[in-house]
């Protein structure tokens, strides 16, 4: 995968989505991205049934997603 090929640690990977938690007894469409408990996952979706571990719920939709991306850019040293 891209991270391994570029020597990026799982602990340095951030994965965002909006539907990790279950809906109508089916896992959320983004849940298939959860492959490792060392990666940080977050959801900005409504998540009416909550999010499964290790996903962090950060409500707010697109606005929250953009704030997170802006912070990542601020922290990056380009």
Secondary structure as UniProt FT lines:
FT   HELIX           2..5
FT   TURN            6..7
FT   HELIX           10..12
FT   STRAND          14..17
FT   TURN            24..25
FT   TURN            29..30
FT   HELIX           31..33
FT   TURN            37..38
FT   STRAND          40..43
FT   TURN            48..49
FT   TURN            53..54
FT   STRAND          55..57
FT   HELIX           61..75
//
